[in-house]
Amino acid sequence: MAAENGDDLTVAVAQKNASEVTEEAGSYPKDLSYGVYDCDPSSVDPNGTIISGIEQKPRIVLMGLRRSGKSSIQKVVFHKMSPNETLFLESTNKVVKEDISNSSFVQFHIWDFPGQIDFFDPTFDSENIFGGCGALIFVIDAQDDYMEALERLRHTVTRAYKINPRINFEVFIHKVDGLSEDYKMDTQRDIHARATDDLYDAGFEQVHLSFHLTSIYDHSIFEAFSKVVQKLIPQLPTLENLLNIFISNSAIEKAFLFDVVSKIYIATDSSPVDMQSYELCCDMIDVVIDVSCIYGLMSGDELAPAFDRHSQASIRLNNGTVLHLREVNRFLALVCILRDDAMEKQGMIDYNFTMFRAGIQKVFEVRKSQNRKMAAISFTNENGETVHC
């Protein structure tokens, strides 16, 4: 089997004996327990603390001019649509609200806004849209004249920030697949400089914009969405610390904690992310699931998931690098990059992984305990009645 970069892969998909498995799949809550975003404002105090015990999924808003590629991004990342099929998508003419929660650990609401929307229209309810927003993604077509897009970006960000200063503002400089590397960098620098200058001139110099070069024809769109989702996860520093401890004690060079369905990584260690390494890890997940669909399912188990508590795999490249995948639960996978000689200490890696998995479970147990404590708080409603939650 040959990888896309020409490396020969020797695939060894190993299934552990059920008697050897000490962890149970699905032992974590399906809900990732994000911070306070998409909830009733009346249930949040001025400090942002939930007082009604209700914690809902965050909302991500997609905005940009018409034909900038917003709907294509959503279809490719969350619906596994082929990039070539997006050429036949019709232009969005109304707000499309979708709940991203189909058999995935990463869960949130995503709202896709049509490019022709008028912010000055009295029917445009800015309070409702931006008030419960966790992240606002503004998509700019890098292959088009982006002056109008920058003006729309300034107007969108300033209006949204006045309503909800806690929004994470993300700019996707999209459709860069047809541009040279030098032109990509020049375009990013130009858009970054113009956008920040516009906000400074408008008196919003405190607003921070994050910029990402993206394309649906490679893994850059998945990496960009990974960074957006990570900002909505309050447990991210703890997860990163666990990964740092794991790789430093296991002779591992790089590790990603992946959501298997979307191939978004919800955490990685503190070392820089190399795009080629990320692509190899994504491809490995596809290989494991494809091989499991063919050889891993027992007869009569057609409806059983291809990725389960038995999933484990190692792929050796001809350059001495090994990709190692372990199931964390039925929604998450740990994918590691290490040298071939480090695999000689398989027992140490297995033990450290067991400790890592137990650490993640404790993280979510603490979060669950905190939610129960908040649920016990009582408050007084507008009628003067005491309500116990």
N, C-alpha and C positions, 0 to 999 in steps of 0.2 A: 504494500500500500504506500503510495507516495503522498507526501504533504504538498501544500500549495507552493512552498518555497523550494521544493525539490528534495527535501529530506526524506529518506526512506524510513518508514515507521514500522516498528515491530509491535503489534498490538497484543497485549496480554490482558484480557478482561477476566479478572478473578472474582469468583463469588464465594463468600465466606460461608462455612457450614452454619446452619441455624443454631446449633448447640454452642458455637463459639461466639455468637453475637450476644453481647451483654447490653447493648443499647437498643431501645425500641424506636422505630421510626414514628414520626408524627408526635413525639413527646412534647414538642414545643407548641405554643399557640400559633394558629395560622396568622393571626393579626400581629403585625410587627410592633405595635404600640408606639406610634409616632408621637410627636409633640402636639400641642394644641394648635389646630389650624381650622379645620372644617367643622366647627361646632357653634352652637347657638351662643351669641355674644352674652346673653343673660346668664350663661353658665360659667363665665370666666370672670375672675376678679381683676382689678386694675393691674395686678402683677403678672397676669397671664396664667394664674392657677385655676384648674378646673374645680368648681365648687359643687357641681351636680354629679360628679363621678362619671360623666359621659365623655369618652374619648373616641373621636371618630377619625376617619381616614383624612389625610391632608388632601388639598386640592392643588393641582398643577394646571395653570392656564397657558394655552398656546395662542400666541398672537403674531401678527405680521401682515404684510400686504398680500393681495391676491396672487396666487400661483407662486408663492415663495417656498412651498413644500411642506406646509404644516401637516396636512392630512396624510401625506406620503410617509412622513416620519412616524406618525402614530401607527399606521398600518404595518410598516416594516418592523418596528420594534415590538409591538404588542400583539400583532395578528399574524406574524410570520409571512406576510405577503412578499412575494418576490419583487425586488426593486423595479424590474422591467414591467410588472403588472401595474405599478402605480401610474404609468403613463396614461392609463385609461380611466383614472379617477376623475370624476366630475368636480368642478370647483365647489367649495363649501358655500352654501347660501344661507345657512342658519347655524346657530350655536349647537354644537354636538357635544352632549355630556355623556361620558362613559365611565363605568366603574371597572377599574383594572383589578380584578380579584379572581380571575379564573384559574384555579389550581396553582396559584403563585404565592410566594411568601411576600413579595413586594406588592403592596396594595394601596391604591389611592384613587381619587377621582381626577379625571383629566377632561378639561373643557377646551374644545377647539372652536375658536372664534373666526368667523368669516373676515376676510381682509377688508371688505368694504364697509365695515361697521363704523358708525359715526358717534364719537364720544359726546358730541354736543346734542345728540338726540335726547329729548326729555324722557324717552322710554328706556334709555340705557341706565340701568340701576348700578352705578359704580359701587355704592356701599355694599350691596349684596355680593357683587362679583369679586371685588378686591378685599373685602373685609374678612373673608374666610379663606384667603389664598395663601398657600405655603410657598409656592414658587411661580414666577411668571417667566415663561420662555418666549422671547421675541425672536422670530426667524427672519433673517435677512438673506435675500438671494444674492450671492457674491458674483454671479454672472450677469447681473442686471445693474442699471443705474440705481445706486442705493441712497441717493440724496433724499428722496421722498420717504424712504423707509426710516432714515435717521430722524427726520422730523416727526414721524409718527412714533418712533421709539421715545423721543424726548417727551412728547405729550403724554404717552401712555405711562411712562415711569413716574413723571411728576404727579400725575393725577393719582396713581396707585399708591405712591409713597405717602401722600397726604392722608389717605384713608387708612393704610396699614403699613407702618414703617418696618414691620418684621418680615416683609416679603423678601425672598431671595430673587434677585433679578439676574436672569441668564440670557445671553445673546448668542444664538446659533448663527454663525456665518456659514450659510448652507450652500450646497451644490458646488463644493470646491474640488470635486473629483476631476473636472476637466481643466483645472488650472495647474500651472507649473509651481514648484515649491517656492521659488522666489516671488511669484505673483501672489501666492497664498499669503506669505508673510507680509508683503507690502499692503495687501488688502486688509489684513487683520490690524496692522499698525494704523492704517488710515481710518478705519472704522472706529477703532479704540480711541484714537485722538479726537476725532470729530464728536463722538458720542459723549465723552467725558467733558470736553470743552462746552458742549451745548448745555449739559447739566450744571456746569460751573457758572456759566453765564445766567442760567435761570435761578441761581441761588440754591442749588441742590448738590453742592460739592461733597456732602456727607454720604450721598448715595453711592453704593459700590455695585458695579456691573462686572459680571464674569463673562468672558468671551471664549467660544469654542468653535473650532473649524470642524465642520461636519459634512458628511455625505451618506446617503443611504446605500451606496455601492461598496462601502467597506465598513469596518467595525468602528469608525470614528463616531457614528451616531449613538452606538451602544455605550461607548466610553463616556460621551458627553452626558447622556441620560443617567449613567451611573453616578457621576459627580453631582448631578442635580438631586437625585434621590438620597444620596448620602447626607446632604445638608438637612434633610427632613427627619433623620434618624437620631434621636437624642443619645442613644447608646453607642454612637460611632467611636468616640475616643476609647471607650472600654474595649470594643471589638478590635480596634487597631492595636491596642496594648497587648491583648491576648495573642494576636497574630505575631507581633514582634517577639514576644516571649517564646512562642512555638517555634518560629524559624531559627532563632538564635540558639536554641537548644537541640535542634534537629539537623543542623548542617544544610538547611534549605535556603536557597537564594531568593525566592519570591513566592508569595502565597496570596491567593484571591479567595474571598468568600462569595460564591456566586448564587444568585437566584437562578435555578435551573431552567425555568420556563422562559424567562425573558432574556437570560444571559447578561443581566445587569449585575455587576459586582457591588455588593452593599458595603464591603470593607476590604482593605488590603493593608499590608504592612507599610512602614514609614519610608521605605526605599522608593525611588521614582518609578513610575509606571512606564514601561517600554511598550509601544504600540504593537510591535511584533510579538512580544511575549503574551500580551493580552489576546491577540488574535489566535495564537496557538492554543491558549487555554479554552477559548470559545469553541474552536474546532474540535478540541478533545471532548467537550461535553456532547457535541453532535455525534462524534464517533461512538462514544459509550452508549448513548441512547439508541443509535441505529443498530449497533451490534447486539444490544440487549433485546431489542424488538425481534431480532432474527433468532438468537440463540438462548436468550435468558429467560423468556416466558415459558412456563409449563403449558402443556396441551390443555386446552379448555380455559386458559387464563387470558383470553383475548382482550378483556377489559381491564386487566391488571396494569398498573403503571410500569413503564419501562425503567424508571429510576426509583429504586426502593432501598430498604435497609441493607440489602446484600450488595449494592453497587460499589465497586472498587475497581480501579484500573491503573495500569502503568503503560506509558508509551515511551519507548526509547528512540531517540533520534540518532542519526549517524554521526553527529558532532559531539557525542558524549553527554548530551543533556537528556534528562528524564522528566516527563510530565506525569505527575502522580495525583490521582483523584480519589477522594474519600467522601462517602455520603455522611452529611451532618444530620439532616433529617430529610423527609421526602420533598422538601422544598429547597433545601440548601445543599451545596456541595463545596468542599474545600479542594481547590486545585493548586498544586505546588509545582515549582520548577526547581530542580536540583541536579547536581552532577551525578554521573553514573556510579562513582565510587561511594557516594553517600548512601546509596540504596543497600550497601552491604550491612548497614546498621538498621535493617528493617524493624527489628524488635524495638529499638529505641524510638523510632518514628511512630510505630503503632502505639506505644505507651504514651508518648507525648500528645498524640492525637486524641487518645481517650481523655487525657487531662484537659485538653483544649475544648473538647466537646462538652465536658462537664462544666467548664467555666462558662461557656455560652449559655448552658441551661440555667446556671445560677443568675446570669445577667437578666434573663427574662423572668425568673422567679422573683427577683427583687422588684422589677418593674410591675409585675402583677400584684405584689404585696403593696406597693405604693398606691396603685389604683384602688385597691380595696380600702385602704386607709382614707383616701380622698372621698370614697363613696359613702363614708360614715359621717361626713360633715353635714350639718343642717344649716339652712339659711332662711331668711324671711322674704316672702315674695311681695309684690306691689300691693297686695290686699292686706298686708300685715300678718299673714298666716305663716306659722313656722312649718317648714317642709323638711323632712328627714330623708336623706338620699342613701 
